[in-house]
Amino acid sequence: MLNFKKCYNLKIITIGIAIIFLFVNVVYSTETLRLEIGAGDDTYQRISALYKEKKDADTPSSLSLYGEAAFIRPESPYVDPLDEYFWESWEEFGGTTYLSDKVRESIIQRIEYLLPQQCEILDLMSGTSSCVNIKHGRRIHGIGLTANALRQNKTLDSWEVLNINKNPHFMLNKKFDVVIISLGMNYLVRPIEVLNSVHELLKPEGIVIIVCSTNLHDHRKIPDIWMYPDKYGFKDQLALTKDYLEKTGVFKTEVIMDNNRIDNFLGFIVVGKKIVPLDNKLQNINAKIVTAIQGSI
């Protein structure tokens, strides 16, 4: 018969070794950051920026994955797609002419079950309206291209103007349970970079909901890869959107609506569930251990 006391002591020793290993890992990581950022300057923003910079450097870009030609407008191949002209009439097409009330309500009902009763939601590429119900306990922040359109959106609790085609590596000072990109994916010229930024903004277990139209958009502003996905080896825009998510390596995809028609709307809905990399999980464990140790000193 095994000696219970010996087994118990062995368990304690094993746990102690694990804690020491993790603690050493934390000290090493912290010292590395201190040396790279600068002694005495360990603000959250600087550390977050450094971490994101390193991650972005290790992540393939949209251009390297699909080629530069993929994100040029077919009608104007020599115009920089990041120029403001690329978005000059976004307000015109940003909410008032895209969806009827019937279509919007149908989309809202299709994604409602994915949204917690109490949660923080980011409506990315927002316009004059949003595809989400207002409920007590929900806070909805919008990011869009024009202040005039965002002011008209009564769903938003707060908003800010940002061109994510020019600033795909954007950062905010808060995390979200859900990010919704409705009727905007087809305009992105740096989709991989934007989705990686979305991943950073999501809380653990967070999701991104992508609502796409395949027939309602301004063709003058659509990149070549979205207009002609078959040229790049994709069956359709749904397959392309799934590939965007999968190429980031940080989302697990699920199709909620597969190329259905609702009134005058033809499109699909894809959900990306956040995958937390192992090194992030270890960092979270390390942080908890350090906090516990500091609290006991």
Secondary structure, 3 states (H helix, E strand, C coil): CCCHHHHHHHHHHHHHHHHHHHHHHHHHHHHHHHHHHCCCCCCHHHHHHHHHHHHHHHCCCHHHHHCHHHHCCCCCCCCCCCCHHHHCCHHHHCCCCCCCHHHHHHHHHHHHHHCCCCEEEEEEEECCCCCCCCCCCEEEEEEECCHHHHHHCCCCCEEEECCCCCCCCCCCCCCEEEEEEECCHHHCCCHHHHHHHHHHHEEEEEEEEEEEECCCCCHHHCCHHHHCHHHHCCCCHHHHHHHHHHHHCCEEEEEEEEEEEECCEEEEEEEEEECCCHHHHHHHHHHHHHHHHHHHC
